[in-house]
Amino acid sequence: MKRVIIICEGQTEQVFCERTLSPYMIGKGYHIQAPTIKHTRGGIVKWDILEKQIETHLKSEKDAFVTTFIDYYGLYKKFEFPGWDEAELIPDKNTRMEKIESEMRARINSSYRNRFIPYMQLHEFEGLLFNDINIFINQIPKDDLIGLSELKQIFVDYANPEMINSGRSTAPSKRLSRIILGYNKVVYGDIIAESIGLERIRNKSPRFNNWIETLESL
């Protein structure tokens, strides 16, 4: 069984990997480990710190592949990710992510670079949860679903939930905090993701789906 280590930005991504992604990947012959970024135990860090964790896994676990599951939302120049300045000049967000990922991979030691699959979520993990409005209606108590009109408008505006943008008030997690009373990222992320199921998430989120396809083809 192949092993894949997914370095997660935080607990929300970690729970998703353990409860939704891992059972699927086990069926494909892959064992998933999902540590968070060690330096912060969740939360983005400067590239050189993340790079050290990536290389530590690759050097110490020679039979494992390593990938990342971090959000583009919340990343800034100060985190010093490779290729950042050039990427920020690219208008198309998907191409921008590909540029950063390519530069991340190029920075890893060539002796084990082939086992590193960089991945950055556009724009934020929570965007994947905007898959089916009926999931929200069926899974969230009616009295807690306080932003139903905003929720409906999001589904009108975005056929691809990955394109929900990264503004300070319009990022997916910020929208969810207005839509759901007492919103908790980890709890509701798990509830909604499990209710949607991995296949439906993949069907509606092409960039995320490409990442899973890459893992499946290792």
N, C-alpha and C positions, 0 to 999 in steps of 0.2 A: 504493500500500500504506500503510495507516494505521500509525502508530508509537505504541507504548505503552512508557513508561518505568516499570518496576516497581522502586521503592526497597525493597530487601530488608534485613531486619534483620541478616542475617549470610550467611556463605558457604553454609550449608545451603540456605537459601531461594534464594540466587543460583544454585547448581548445579541445583536443581530447575527453576527458571525457564528456564535455558539448555538443559537436556538433556531435560526432559519436557514443559514447557509450550510452549516456543518452537516446536518442530517442529509441534505441533498448531495453534498460532495462525498460523503461516506459511501453512498450508493453508486458513485462513479469511481470508487477506489482511491479516494483521497482522505487523509486524516488532516483536520484543520486545527491549528493552534492560533489563538487570537489574543496575544498580549497587547496591552496598551503601551503608549510611549512611556518608557520607564522613568525618564527624568522628571516627568510631571505626574505620572500615573493617570494620564488623561489630559489632553490639551496640547496644542501645537507648540513646537520648539524651533529654535534655529536649526538650519539645515545641518550644520556640522555635528550637532548633538544627535539628530536623527540618523545621520550617516554612520556614526559610530555604532548605534544600536543595530542598524542593518548589517554592517560588516561583522559585528560580533556574532550575530545569528549565522551568517553565511560561513564564517570561519570555524565556529564551534560545532555546527550541525551540517556536516558535509553532504548528507543525503537529502537535505530539505531545500525547497524553494522558498524565497522570501518575497512578500509583496507588501504594499502599504494600502491603507484605507483611511485617507485624510481628506478634509474638505478644502476646496479652494476658498470658500467663504472664511474670512478671518485671517487669511494669509496676507502679509504686506511685505514691502521691500525690506523692512528691518529684520525679517527672518532669514534673509540672505540665501534663499533657494537658488540653485544654479540656473542661469538663463532667464532670471526674473525680468530684468529690464527689457531684453529683447522680446520676451513673451508678451509683456504688457502692451507692446506696440501692435500686436496681432489682433485685428477686430473680431474675428471668429473665435468664440470661446472654446470650442472643441479643439481647434487647431492650437490655441494658446496652451491648453492643458497638455496636448501632445508634445509641444516644445519643452515645457517644464519637465515632463516625464522623461523625455529623451536626454535632457541634460542631467537629470538625477541619475539615470542609469550610467551615463558616461563617466560620472564621478566615482563609481564603485570600482574597486580593484579588478583588473581584467581577468585575473585568475579565477574569479567566481562570479563575475558579472552576468554570466549566462543563466544563473539561478535567481536573478533579481528581476522582478516584474513591478515597476513603479506604477501606482495608480492613485489618481486624485479625483475625488468626486466633484462633479459640477452640478450645482454650486455647493450643495450641502446634502448630507445624508437624508435629512428630513424631507427633501424634495421627492424622494422615492415613494414617500407615504401618500402623496397626492395621486393615487392610482385609480380609485373608484369611490365616488362620493357616497355610495351606498354602504361602504365599509364604515365610514364615519357615522352615518345615520344609525346603523345597526349596532355598532360597538360602543359608541359614546352615549352615556345617559343624556336624555333629552334636555334636562335642566343644565347640563354642563356644556352642551353644544350651543354656546352663546353667540357665535359668529357665523351662523348658517348662511346668511346672505353673502358675506365675504367668501365663504367656502364655495358657494355656487358660482360666484364670479371667477374664482381661480380656475375652476374646471372649464369655464367658457373661454378664458384667456389662454390657457396652456394645454395643448394636446400632448406635449412632451413635458412631463413634470420636472425633468432635469433643467429646463430652461427658466424655471422660477428663479428670479434674480437674487443678487447678493447685496441689495441695499440694506442699510441698518434697520429699516422698519419693514422691508419687503422680503427679506430672506425667509426661506421656508419655516425655520424654527420660530421666527418672530411672528409670522402669520399664525402658526399653530397656537402660540401663547395668547393670541387674541381670540381665536376661534373656540378653544377649549378652556373652560374654567378650571383653574388649578392644574394646568398643563405641566407634566413632568416628562422631560425628554426621554429618559430611559424607559419608564413604565409605558407611556403611550406609544413610543417607538416600537416596543416589543409587541404590544397588543395589536397595533394596526398592521405591522409588517407580517406577523403570523397569520392574521386574518386575510391579507391579500394573497400571500403565498409567493414563493420565489419566481415561479414561472410567469405570473402576471406582472410582477415587478419588471422582469426582464423584457417582456413583450412591449412595455410602454416606455422603457428607459434605455435607449440604444447604447449610450456610452457605458453604462453599468453592465449591460448585456455583453458588450465586447470584452470587458474585463473577465467576466465569468467564462466566456468562451476561451479566452487565453489560458485561464487556469485549467480548464477541462482538457486542453490540448498539450499540456506539459509532457 
